[in-house]
Amino acid sequence: MVNIARDFFIGLSNSDLLNKSAKKFGTRFGAERFVAGTAFDAVIPTIKELNQKQTTCTMDHLGEFVTDREEAEQAKENIIHMLHQIEKENLDCHVSIKLTQLGLDIEESFCIQNVKQILEVAREYNIFINIDMEKFIHYRRTLEILKLLRENYPNIGTVIQTYLYDAEKDVNALEDVRLRIVKGAYKEDSSVAYSSKEEIDRNFLKIVKKRLLGKAFTSIATHDHRIIDEIKKFVADHNISKNNFEFQMLYGFRVDMQRQLVKEGYQFCTYIPFGEDWFGYFMRRLAERPQNLNLLVKDALYTEDNKIKKQPFIIGTAALTLLLCLGKRKKKA
Ligand SMILES: Cc1cc2nc3c(=O)[nH]c(=O)nc-3n(C[C@H](O)[C@H](O)[C@H](O)COP(=O)(O)OP(=O)(O)OC[C@H]3O[C@@H](n4cnc5c(N)ncnc54)[C@H](O)[C@@H]3O)c2cc1C
C-alpha cells in the first residue's frame, strides 16, 4: 500500500496540468501546513520568529521543470529580490535553488548565467546558496555545474541523495564542499538507486558519519528520529564539534522535534518553501508520508477547536477523491 501511495503522489507531482492549475488557485488542501506562503515578503515574519528561536532557515522559492525562458528569468529575479530582502531585514537564512527552475532544461549556458547572477549578489552579502538535487536525469549535470561555479564562487554547495548507488563516491569527491545529505525524494530506477529503506538508511548513516569526521560543513536533513539518535550518539562518542554540522527539517514537519534539537544545543535549520508553485512539492511530501493525508483531511473538515467547518464540502470532496483513488489503485494491484 505504501508503495502504491508513493507512486500515486509522485505521479501527481509530475503532472504539468495539475501543477499549472494549482498555481492559478493558490495553496489548497492543507498545503499551508507545509508551504509558508506565496510571496517572500509575507514569509519574513515566520523567518524572524524562527531566528528568535535560534533556528536558521533555508528559503526555497518553489518552482521546477521550467521550459520557458521568461519564466526562468523571472525566477532568477525573484531569488535576487529575496537576497536583497534577506540582507535588508538582517535575516539569518540562506537560499536553496533548483537548476531546472533557472533554465537547465532550456539551455545549460543560460542556466549557468542565471545562477552566476544570483551568486554575484549572494557573495556580496555573504549568503550561502545551495543547489537542491532533483531527478537523476539532472544529477551529473548538476555536479558538473557545481564544480564549474566553485572555481569563482565558494559560497555554493549542493545535496547528495543517499538512495543513489553513486552517492558515496560523489561525496568523497566533494569532501571540501558544504553538503546537505538526504535520502532522496524522487522515484528512480533500480539501475541507479536503492529502493529498500534499509539500504538507503544504511548508506545515509555511512555517508553522514564519514562527513562528520571530515572538515567541511554538513547539513543532516531527515525527520527520521532513529537516524538522528544514532548521529547524536556518534557525535558524542567521537567528540565532534556541534559547529561542524546542523540538522535540517522541512517547514511544518515534526516541529516539536525541531525545537527539542535546538534545546539540546544542536545547530538547526528549517527548510522553508514558499511561492505559487506549491503542488509538486506538496505531492512529494505526501508521497514520502501518506499518513500526512489524515492530518489534511482533518484540517479540511474541522476547525482548530474540533468543530466541523461550515463549508467543508469542496475541500472534503477533494480529499475524499484522493483517498478513493488510492483505494482503486490498491484493488488493481
Ligand atoms: C531539509 C530537507 C531538504 C531536502 N532536500 C532534498 C533535495 O534537495 N533533494 C531530494 O531529493 N530530497 C530532498 N529532501 C527530501 C528527502 O530526500 C526525503 O525524501 C525526506 O526527507 C523523507 O525522508 P526522511 O529521512 O525525512 O524520513 P523517512 O525515511 O520518510 O521516514 C523515516 C521514519 O521517520 C519517521 N518520520 C518521518 N517523517 C515523520 C513525520 N512527519 N512525523 C512523524 N514521524 C516521521 C517515521 O517513523 C518514518 O518511518 C529534503 C529533506 C529535508 C528534510
The ligand as an SDF file (V2000), in Angstrom:
LIG
                    3D

 53 58  0  0  0  0  0  0  0  0999 V2000
   15.6940   19.9990    4.7570 C   0  0  0  0  0  0  0  0  0  0  0  0
   15.4370   18.9800    3.6890 C   0  0  0  0  0  0  0  0  0  0  0  0
   15.8670   19.2350    2.3880 C   0  0  0  0  0  0  0  0  0  0  0  0
   15.6530   18.2720    1.3890 C   0  0  0  0  0  0  0  0  0  0  0  0
   16.1580   18.4820    0.1240 N   0  0  0  0  0  0  0  0  0  0  0  0
   16.0430   17.5000   -0.8170 C   0  0  0  0  0  0  0  0  0  0  0  0
   16.6520   17.6180   -2.1040 C   0  0  0  0  0  0  0  0  0  0  0  0
   17.3100   18.6010   -2.4390 O   0  0  0  0  0  0  0  0  0  0  0  0
   16.5000   16.5880   -2.9810 N   0  0  0  0  0  0  0  0  0  0  0  0
   15.7840   15.4390   -2.6530 C   0  0  0  0  0  0  0  0  0  0  0  0
   15.6990   14.5160   -3.4840 O   0  0  0  0  0  0  0  0  0  0  0  0
   15.1930   15.3290   -1.4490 N   0  0  0  0  0  0  0  0  0  0  0  0
   15.2980   16.3110   -0.5330 C   0  0  0  0  0  0  0  0  0  0  0  0
   14.6910   16.1620    0.6930 N   0  0  0  0  0  0  0  0  0  0  0  0
   13.7230   15.0390    0.9210 C   0  0  0  0  0  0  0  0  0  0  0  0
   14.4430   13.7870    1.3730 C   0  0  0  0  0  0  0  0  0  0  0  0
   15.1890   13.2530    0.3060 O   0  0  0  0  0  0  0  0  0  0  0  0
   13.4420   12.7170    1.8630 C   0  0  0  0  0  0  0  0  0  0  0  0
   12.5980   12.3810    0.7930 O   0  0  0  0  0  0  0  0  0  0  0  0
   12.5840   13.1640    3.0230 C   0  0  0  0  0  0  0  0  0  0  0  0
   13.3000   13.9050    3.9530 O   0  0  0  0  0  0  0  0  0  0  0  0
   11.9650   11.9200    3.7340 C   0  0  0  0  0  0  0  0  0  0  0  0
   12.9550   11.1420    4.3280 O   0  0  0  0  0  0  0  0  0  0  0  0
   13.2840   11.2300    5.9130 P   0  0  0  0  0  0  0  0  0  0  0  0
   14.7140   10.8880    6.0600 O   0  0  0  0  0  0  0  0  0  0  0  0
   12.8990   12.5860    6.4070 O   0  0  0  0  0  0  0  0  0  0  0  0
   12.3660   10.1980    6.6390 O   0  0  0  0  0  0  0  0  0  0  0  0
   11.5690    8.9200    6.0820 P   0  0  0  0  0  0  0  0  0  0  0  0
   12.5190    7.9120    5.5380 O   0  0  0  0  0  0  0  0  0  0  0  0
   10.4580    9.4130    5.1970 O   0  0  0  0  0  0  0  0  0  0  0  0
   10.9180    8.3900    7.4140 O   0  0  0  0  0  0  0  0  0  0  0  0
   11.6360    7.5590    8.3090 C   0  0  0  0  0  0  0  0  0  0  0  0
   10.8620    7.4320    9.6090 C   0  0  0  0  0  0  0  0  0  0  0  0
   10.8760    8.6870   10.3130 O   0  0  0  0  0  0  0  0  0  0  0  0
    9.6280    8.9040   10.9440 C   0  0  0  0  0  0  0  0  0  0  0  0
    9.0350   10.1150   10.3630 N   0  0  0  0  0  0  0  0  0  0  0  0
    9.3600   10.7060    9.2090 C   0  0  0  0  0  0  0  0  0  0  0  0
    8.6230   11.8100    8.9940 N   0  0  0  0  0  0  0  0  0  0  0  0
    7.7980   11.9140   10.0490 C   0  0  0  0  0  0  0  0  0  0  0  0
    6.7790   12.8360   10.4240 C   0  0  0  0  0  0  0  0  0  0  0  0
    6.4660   13.8910    9.6620 N   0  0  0  0  0  0  0  0  0  0  0  0
    6.1220   12.6380   11.5950 N   0  0  0  0  0  0  0  0  0  0  0  0
    6.4090   11.5710   12.3780 C   0  0  0  0  0  0  0  0  0  0  0  0
    7.3790   10.6560   12.0790 N   0  0  0  0  0  0  0  0  0  0  0  0
    8.0430   10.8340   10.9330 C   0  0  0  0  0  0  0  0  0  0  0  0
    8.7800    7.6750   10.6960 C   0  0  0  0  0  0  0  0  0  0  0  0
    8.9810    6.7790   11.7650 O   0  0  0  0  0  0  0  0  0  0  0  0
    9.3830    7.1080    9.4170 C   0  0  0  0  0  0  0  0  0  0  0  0
    9.1790    5.7450    9.2770 O   0  0  0  0  0  0  0  0  0  0  0  0
   14.9440   17.0840    1.7090 C   0  0  0  0  0  0  0  0  0  0  0  0
   14.5370   16.8370    3.0230 C   0  0  0  0  0  0  0  0  0  0  0  0
   14.7830   17.7520    4.0060 C   0  0  0  0  0  0  0  0  0  0  0  0
   14.3600   17.4320    5.4120 C   0  0  0  0  0  0  0  0  0  0  0  0
  1  2  1  0
  2  3  1  0
  2 52  2  0
  3  4  2  0
  4  5  1  0
  4 50  1  0
  5  6  2  0
  6  7  1  0
  6 13  1  0
  7  8  2  0
  7  9  1  0
  9 10  1  0
 10 11  2  0
 10 12  1  0
 12 13  2  0
 13 14  1  0
 14 15  1  0
 14 50  1  0
 15 16  1  0
 16 17  1  0
 16 18  1  0
 18 19  1  0
 18 20  1  0
 20 21  1  0
 20 22  1  0
 22 23  1  0
 23 24  1  0
 24 25  2  0
 24 26  1  0
 24 27  1  0
 27 28  1  0
 28 29  2  0
 28 30  1  0
 28 31  1  0
 31 32  1  0
 32 33  1  0
 33 34  1  0
 33 48  1  0
 34 35  1  0
 35 36  1  0
 35 46  1  0
 36 37  1  0
 36 45  1  0
 37 38  2  0
 38 39  1  0
 39 40  1  0
 39 45  2  0
 40 41  1  0
 40 42  2  0
 42 43  1  0
 43 44  2  0
 44 45  1  0
 46 47  1  0
 46 48  1  0
 48 49  1  0
 50 51  2  0
 51 52  1  0
 52 53  1  0
M  END
$$$$
